[in-house]
């Protein structure tokens, strides 16, 4: 990911346990770099019971699209983990 992008945001998702955050973060890791495009990119990091997704983009339209994509990916990872009984 390049540091010269004009716009960025950090989405922080907190969980009841470090284990739950690790499950969500691990589920997101394969997507890093896979859905990046010429105008946006993202990284995923975990800090204790929180998962942080940093989205950077060249323009606001690309930033919004990146935020929407990563928010949906987090939602799916949370639902799959919950359905599997992993809290």
C-alpha positions in Angstrom: 0.0 0.0 0.0 1.3 3.4 -0.9 1.5 6.2 1.7 0.8 8.9 -1.0 -3.0 8.4 -1.1 -5.0 11.6 -0.5 -7.7 10.1 1.8 -7.7 7.6 4.6 -9.9 6.2 7.3 -9.4 3.6 10.1 -12.4 1.4 11.0 -12.1 -0.1 14.5 -14.2 -3.1 15.5 -14.1 -4.1 19.1 -15.0 -7.6 20.4 -15.8 -9.2 23.7 -12.5 -11.2 23.7 -9.1 -11.2 22.1 -9.9 -14.7 20.7 -13.0 -13.4 18.9 -11.0 -10.5 17.4 -8.3 -12.9 16.3 -10.9 -15.1 14.5 -12.3 -12.0 12.6 -8.8 -10.6 11.8 -7.6 -14.0 10.6 -10.7 -14.3 8.3 -10.0 -10.9 6.8 -6.3 -11.4 6.2 -6.6 -13.3 2.9 -8.6 -10.4 1.4 -5.8 -7.8 2.0 -4.3 -7.0 -1.4 -6.9 -9.1 -3.2 -9.6 -6.4 -3.5 -7.2 -3.4 -3.8 -7.4 -1.5 -7.0 -5.6 1.4 -8.7 -7.4 3.9 -6.5 -7.6 2.3 -3.1 -6.0 -0.2 -0.8 -6.4 -1.5 2.8 -4.5 -3.1 5.7 -5.9 -5.2 8.6 -4.3 -5.2 12.1 -5.4 -6.6 15.4 -4.7 -5.0 18.8 -6.0 -7.1 21.7 -9.7 -7.3 21.4 -10.0 -4.9 18.4 -9.5 -5.3 14.7 -8.5 -2.2 12.7 -9.0 -1.8 9.0 -7.1 1.1 7.4 -8.5 2.1 4.0 -6.6 4.6 1.9 -7.7 6.0 -1.5 -6.9 8.6 -4.1 -10.4 10.1 -4.1 -13.5 10.2 -1.9 -15.6 7.9 -4.2 -12.9 5.2 -4.0 -12.6 5.7 -0.2 -16.4 5.2 0.2 -16.3 2.1 -1.9 -13.4 0.7 0.1 -15.2 1.4 3.4 -18.3 -0.3 2.1 -16.4 -3.3 0.9 -14.4 -3.8 4.1 -17.5 -3.2 6.3 -19.3 -6.0 4.5 -16.3 -8.3 4.8 -16.1 -7.7 8.5 -19.9 -8.3 8.8 -19.5 -11.6 7.0 -16.6 -12.7 9.1 -18.6 -11.9 12.3 -21.7 -13.8 11.1 -19.7 -16.9 10.0 -17.8 -16.9 13.4 -21.1 -16.5 15.3 -22.8 -19.3 13.3 -19.9 -21.6 14.1 -20.4 -21.0 17.8 -17.1 -19.2 18.1 -17.3 -16.4 20.6 
